């Protein structure tokens, strides 16, 4: 679906890209400010004229993928988008409580953590896979993908976890923990008496072909990536973990007792 927008004929700056809708807010009587996670231009905002209309608004819902053209007189200007719906997800995601919680966590973390206009294509591509998985309405399936997506976000921002070998012994086997200070893996032998101070390292973060993770392992993964997002990315810029992300922790937490996220 594409809608006409009356823009000046010539624009000094313009580009085309694919993007995931993060949020939309009203602008004037009929316009909307769209915040997007684009593939090649990072997190980017722009004005959509007529974006609040009954015909256009459904396509601009969070979680949908759109083809966009951005135009501005100068690179630093807000500029304007024209959009074409490419992948409609919002309706299905909003029909499920758990999928909606996942969508809200994804959009909130992306908005809080991603700097504007810095391209990180793997974050976008991983987001596409994650949102498609959420449409299956099976949190046990998509929550591990969400943890991997956050780990990829940390990597893209320069704060990736170092899980190649044990920080204490250099061993590459039996890696079971992560140091909350350095983000480096630690083996069971290397942890010794300090194991209780370390984050658990769930197997699915080491091996994508590992057995389906338990709820407790997923909760441990969320605790791990959440810690480094908060301490390395958000708090240095005066931000706290978005409430939507905290609600995701509650979904992942095992209903009964079990090993905590730290051992």
N, C-alpha and C positions, 0 to 999 in steps of 0.2 A: 504494500500500500504506500503510495506517495502522494503528498499534497503540495500544491503550488504555494510558494511564498514569494512576495514581491520584494526582491532585493535590487540594489543598483546593478547595472550591467557589468561593471568592471570592479574587481576587488584585487588589491595588490597581493593579498595573502589568502591562500585557500588550499585545502587538502581534503581527501576522501579516505574513509577508514571504516572498520567495523567496530562496534562498541556495545558494551553492556550498560543498560540504564541503572544508575545507582540511586538517583533521587530526582524529583521534579518539584519545583515550587512555583506558585503563581507569580506572574509579573504583569502588573497592569490589569486591564479588564480581560484580555484575551491571550496574552502571551504567557510563556513559561520559561524558567531558567532550568536547563537540563544539566545534570552532572553525570558524566559518563566515564567508564573505564574503557579506553580505546586500546586497540591492539598496538598501534605504532606511534601514538602520541600521548600515552599515559593517561592519567586522570585529567579530564578536561571539561570545562563548563562552557555553555553558550546559550544564547537566546533562541527560542523557537517561537516565531510569530504564529499566532493561532494555536499554540500548543495547549491551551486550556479549553479548546472547543470540544464538543461532544464527539466529533468525528476523529479528532487527532489524539485526544487524551488517552484512550485505551492502549495505544501503541507505545506510549511513553512511560509505562509502568515499570517499577524496579524489577530486574530479573530478565526483561526482554532484551534481545539482541537486535540492533538496528544498524543499517548502513547509513552513514552520515557524510554530509559535506559541510565543512566549516569554512566560513568566510569572514574576513575582517580587514579593516583598512591598515592596521598595524598589528604585528605579532602579539604585542602585549595587551591588545584590546580583548574585551569579552567575546566579541564576534557573534555570529549567528549560525545555527544549524538548520539544514534541511535534512529530513530523515525518511527512511523507508524501512518498514518493519521487516526483519529477516527471520526472527525466531521468537514466537510468542510462548512465554513460560508463565507469566505473572498469574494468570487465572488459575492454573493448576497448582502453583506453589501456594497461593493464598487460600486454597481450599483445604489444606492440611496444616494442622497446628504445628507439627514438627518441621515440615518443609518451610513454613513461613518463618519459624524461628531460625532455621538455617539461612534462609534468604536475608533476613534482617541482620544476622551476624556477619554474613559476607559483605553486605553493602556498608555496614557500620565500620567494620575493620578496614575495608578498602578506603573509605573516605577518611578515616582517622590516620591511617598509616602511609598511604601513598602520597608522595609529593606531587603537586600539580605539574603537568606537562613534562614528565620524565617517562620516557618509553620503557616499558618492561613487558614485552610481548608474552613471555612465559606465564606471567601472572594472569593476563587476560585469557590465554589459551587454557590454563588450568581452571580458571573460573568458568569457562564454557562447559568443560567436562563436569565440574562439580555441580553446576546448576541443572544440567541435564539429568545427573544422577538423583538430585533431590526430587525430581518430578516422579520418580518411582515410589515416593512416599515410604521409604524404608530407611529409617535413621541408622540402623545397624550397618547398612551398606554405604551410605554417603558420609557418615561422620568420620570414618578413617580417611576418606578422600579430603574432607575438610582439613583434617590435621596435616595431611601432606601438602595441601594448598598453602596453609600458613607457614609451613617449613619452607616452601618455595618462595613465599613472599619475603621471609627473612633473608633468604639467599639473594634475592633480587636487590634488596636494600643494603646488602653488604654485611649482614649479620648472620650468615648461615651457620647452622650447627656443623661441627667437625666430627663426623662419626666414622672416620676411616680407621682409627686405631685408638688404643687406650692411651690416655694422656699420661698415665703413671708408669706403665710398663712397655708401651709400644706394641703390645699384643693386638692382633686383629680379630681374635676369636673371643667368644663369650662376653661380648660387650653388653652391659646390662644397665648402665647408668650414664647420666650426663651431669657434668659439673655446672651448678647454677651460676658460677662466676665466669667460667671461660667458654661454656658451650661445647666443650670437648667430651667425647665419649670416655667412659671408664669401664674396665672389665670387672668381673666379680672379684678376682684376686687383687686387682689394683685398688678396689674400693676399700677393702679391709674393714676396719672399725669405723670408717667414715661413711659407710653406705647410707646410713639414716639421713645424712645431710645432702644427699644427691637426689636428682630427679631420676625416676625410672625411665629406661629407654625401651619402649615397646618394640617388639620384633618387626611390626609392619612398617616402621620407619627405616629399618635397615634393609628389608627385603620385600619388594612389592608382591612377590609370590608366596609370602608366608601364609600360614593358616589364618582363617578369618579371625580377626582380633576379638577378644572378649570385651564386654562393656568396661571392665576395669582397665584394660589396656588402652582403650580409646580415651577414657578419662585421664589416664596418665599422659597420653599424647597431648591432649588439650592443655593440661597443666604445664607441660614442658614448653610448647610453642607459645602459650599465653604468657608465661614468665618472661621470655626473651622479647616478645612484642612489647610488653609493658615497660621493661627495664631498658631496652636498647633503642626502641623506636618511639614510644609514646611519651613516657615521662621526661626524656630530655627536651621535648618540645612542649612541656607543660600540660600534657594530656593524660587522662586516665583510660582504663579499659572501658569501651562502650558497654552500657548495660545490656544491649542485645547479645554481646559475646558472653557475658556472665550467665545469661539465661541458657545459652547453649551448653554451658558446663552442667547445669542442672539436668538437662535432657540426657547427657552422656553418663551422668553419675550412676553407678550400679544401685539398684533398688535395695539390695541386701548388703551385708557387710562384705569385706574383702580387703585385699591389700590396697593401701592408699597410693596416691600418685607418687609419693616419696616412700622409700623403704627404710 
